[in-house]
Amino acid sequence: MSILLLEAKKITKSYAEKKILNVESFSIYSGDKIGFIGDNGSGKTTFLNILAGALEPDSGIVKRYCEITYIKQFGKSDQNADCEQLSKYGVLEKIDNEKLSGGEAVRIELAKALSHQRRLVFADEPTSNLDIGVVEQFAAELTKLESFVLISHDRMLLSQYCNKIITLENCELLVYDGGFQEYLEQSAAKKERLLAEYNQYTAEKARLQSVFLEKKNMAKKVAKKPKGVSGSEQKMRDFTSSSRSNDGRQASFDRAAKAVLARIDHMEVKEKPFEAVKIHFDFGFTNPPENKIVISAKDISFAYGSKTIFDKASFSIRNGSRVAITGENGSGKTTLLNLINAEDSPVYKVPKANIGYFYQGFENIDFSKTVLENAMQNSVQTESSVRSVLAGLLIRKDDVFKNASVLSGGERIKLSLAKLIVSSANVLMLDEPTNYLDINSIEVLQSILSQYEGTILFVSHDKTFVNNVCTDLLLIKNKKLTQFEGNIDAYETATKGTKVDAQRIVLENKMLELTYRISKAKPIEKDALEMQYQECLHMLERKSELG
């Protein structure tokens, strides 16, 4: 039987007179595994902060019936972490370090949060800055949690681990029962219904406008007197006519026209659902290279002080390929992008390769200019093409005239990407381009990059995004670079047998070691060692069953 863990009623919140939240009611029960999605700036984090008690609403009440663990997006908690969790996330020796990478800081926060068993866990974009392997490790932790609310744009997590989806639209909370796939189906059906209502509305409005014009034209016609007839003669005809006078007929048509206009004014306005904008731009303006290989390196080595990042690593990038660079946090993904982009780089680039680099720090945005002025600044495309790219990235209509300084983080990412896409660059290098983008924006970016005619190298922790965009993988492991033609799913399928064999060898060696230790162990130690042996044996049997 489900137990009520939290309930919220009549929650409102505004910032600078702009309403962010207007939630009538919301409840969380034991067993609820909730994925929380919505557009950038829609109020997801604000609502989660109110539910957790970290922020007071303008009005409304929240009742909490259990302790809550809160993994904040940019927060640093004072909780202690146990050694097991720190080791699991590979940060046991880094807990006291002052200088941490973004991924290391996130892993420490995850270890802290998961060290404390709570009935309810809140997590705000917990996988940002994590490599794909750690994301999958965190996903395994989600299966052990009884109840959670997860703000995320990671479609893999939402699809596989959530049994309910909530979203904020126009300040109101909408709840969809079922996982992310069910949400997509329900959302598509809703969009189809709204489109049908919009088409019906526009057709009826057009019909009424036609009737209105017809009545107005008829009123004008009867108002005209026949040629050669004086005004006094027309009045005498109207007086002696057994039918209604011209003035009467004109007034009747005018009243009918006004009645039709009133019907139009009282119609419930239906907005057209958003449809993806088709992007048109001429890639020929970028003077693309014709070489089969545009970037290559042979036996490059690189180190930060005594820490070696690459040791005699080699790779080559095919023209027109979309290459995902993958590897563990700290393995050198961003370092590789920086090496390729450096002026004195040991990496060879063909003369026509013109690199456009996406930075997380928004270095390419002039915050004194508008969105459109920024996008046009170094563009080789027409203004029409630039505006279609911005619209494709969900920066539409009057938003292009907003000053760049007032853009949200997600909007700044979109503008930075738009500037690169319409520039003279024919090789794009993108470092975590999906960070902090909402799901709609990620899917739009995914579509744009899949159509891009140039070469792309990118780093992303979003497995779904990587699978849908990349044509090739460049894997960093043990300071070397390995290439694979295909996406992550194809790579995992191709190497599955190898992984299983490697794991089997590790288990068999572990069992040999345990057998030796059991033979030498004191009686008090034997039970624990034999338990470890049985666990290894069970895992080995499972792998044999899986083939």
Salt bridges, closest charged atoms under 4 A:
GLU24 OE2 - LYS10 NZ 2.58
ASP32 OD1 - LYS164 NZ 3.69
ASP58 OD1 - LYS13 NZ 3.57
GLU67 OE1 - ARG118 NE 3.85
GLU104 OE2 - LYS94 NZ 2.52
GLU109 OE2 - LYS112 NZ 3.50
GLU125 OE1 - HIS153 ND1 3.24
GLU136 OE2 - LYS463 NZ 3.06
GLU141 OE2 - LYS88 NZ 2.98
GLU146 OE2 - ARG119 NH2 2.97
GLU169 OE1 - LYS190 NZ 3.46
GLU197 OE2 - ARG193 NH1 3.44
GLU197 OE1 - LYS270 NZ 3.56
GLU204 OE2 - ARG207 NH2 2.91
GLU204 OE2 - ARG263 NH2 3.76
ASP254 OD1 - LYS216 NZ 3.66
GLU268 OE2 - LYS270 NZ 3.49
GLU275 OE1 - LYS272 NZ 3.48
GLU383 OE2 - ARG387 NH1 3.79
GLU411 OE2 - LYS402 NZ 3.47
GLU432 OE1 - HIS461 ND1 3.09
GLU443 OE2 - ARG155 NH1 3.80
ASP472 OD1 - ARG318 NH2 2.64
GLU492 OE1 - LYS463 NZ 3.35
ASP501 OD1 - ARG504 NH1 3.30
GLU513 OE2 - ARG517 NH1 3.66
GLU545 OE1 - ARG542 NH1 3.14
